Amino acid sequence: MLELRKDIFADERDDNLKEIGKGTQRQDMLGHVTGTSSYFNDHKLQGMLHLKVVRSTQAHARIRRIDITEAERSSGVRRIIRGADVPRNLNTLLSLINFGKDDEPSLAVDKVRYKGEPIVAIVADSEREAFEAIAKVKVDYEPLPAVFDVEDALKPGAPVVNETYPKNTFTYHETYDHQKLRFGDADAALATADHVLEQRYQMSPIEHAPTETNGAIAAPDTNGRYVVYTSTQALFFSVDTCAKILDVPSNTFHFIGGTVGGGFGGKVDTLTEPLAILGAMLTGRPVRYVFGREEEMQYGPPRGAERIYIKDGVMRDGRVIARKIRAYFDSGAYTRLSSYAAVKCAAHLPGPYTIPNVYGDVYCVFTNRTPATAMRGFGVTAMDFAIECQMDKLANLVGMDPMEFRILNAYRDGDMKAHRREAKNTALIECVQVAAEKAKWPIRDEFKRASSRKDGGGSRAIIPPTPADSRARPTAPVQQRTTYDRAPAATSREPPREPPPPAPPPPPRPSAPSHGATRFSSVFGTRRR
């Protein structure tokens, strides 16, 4: 058992969580307000060269020929780097923990799979000379059919975006093409509901727009080592990724992080360090590779677009008795972190509500768009938005106050979650009560008296019988056009009075799979590391 020795840091931290109202000073505040904080780009090394990349003008195309003849003769050019120069020109971040397959080249060789994909890197004496040489590189493309919509990408005959995953879906446990959650019989419950509401929610990609763009400076050090100044949010991921791509031991590098000028998840991918280091290896000089603002905005990895279908069954008294969700994460052309986002999403269903019948399918889909990555709660944020929009619509549909509707359906301690785990330390009811009080939003006394610590468990703790899935491939949903703000129906069916019989105890949890996914989700019953 891991023991945290809090006494060692007793004079440095306070875990009593009593910070509100206190003027606690951030450790880095003085550096920020006086302009003395050190960023990676503050290092100006003697003889430093500058690296820029030629990016694809096509969303999906075969590369017929790359002509670098004129670029090689361009003023100030010290080295031109092609895919063949990268020792291991295929990688994905999570393969470091055996989660997923290497599918993304540092520099494209035979194909490009999104507009802006790096093809050639040029190292020159100055940024201007690097840009001038880039303009002289000629790439001959054979355009290929492209797909930009997640559901189109799953249709038979759709263009294959990423040959590592020929069905355009990430493969989990080397077997499954999506994350699945089943709890109770959602279809049967929907048939008994007084109202059924199905809605579609679409989120667009979101650029992080950090003040400081992605970048790194790599310089030869003593004893064949390299020092790397970087803006990464994930220093050890970056070290190991560079060691893998460049096929050298990780102790070859001395990474120095420091202050990050805005990240929000957009500096988790190791985008600039491998090529900067490779440039330093090939030239013997320090090399700086920094995204320009246009590169950061157009080609830097965004929060992935997400499409979510939610179909709910609700009784006229406000109880949600069934929720069916199908979600698609647009990973773009390569995996990056979207496969992990889908796992987080499945672990979060059906939101913080006790719903006795839950059905969820979550897909990580490849399209010919810029690869997506982490951004502030990715995998949960968009799903929460969709669920809470749905809760407002359901409350309106049954004529209930939206605050009271949430209190009625909220988890209570002792309830059974859809992942077959007992709900503990729940607090949504209290959060809603405080929010209502602060907003001077009137709620009835019975809801003011509600508590997350009572009225849970019992029949709400039962694991309902869950039918096995058929093997049929799911069909595209048809959005229900019934407006959600209509008056409640005049007639309704009363819900069943007796709780369903308890299901047999679940089978023992299998041992952790070798692909390493247990490190990343509460779905698998282990803590994150």
ABEGO torsion letter per residue (X at the ends): XBBBBAAAAAAABBAAGBABGBBBBBAAAAAAAAGABBBAAABBBBGBBBBBBBBBABABBBBABBBAAAAAABBGBABBBBAAABABABBBAAAAAGBEBBABBABBAABBABBGBBABBBBBABAAAAAAAAAABBBBBBBBBBBABAAAAABBGBBBABAABAAGBBBBGGABABBBBBBEBAAAAAAABABBBBBBBBBBBBBAGBABBBBBBBBBBBGGBBBBBBABABAAAAAAAAAAAAGBBAAABBBBBEBBBEAGGAAABBAAAAAAAAAAAAAGBBBBBBBBAAAAAAABBBBBBBBBBBBBBBBAAGBBABBBBBBBBBAEABAEAAAAAAAAAAAAOAEABBBABBBBBBBBBBBBBBBBBBBGGBGAAAAAAAAAAAAAAAAAAAGBBAAAAAAAABBBBGBBBAAGBBBBGBAAAAAAAAAAAAAGBBBBAAAAABBAABGBEEAAABBBBBBBBBABBBBBBBBBABBAABBBBABBBBBBABBBBBBBBBBBBBBBBAAGAAAABAAAGBBBX
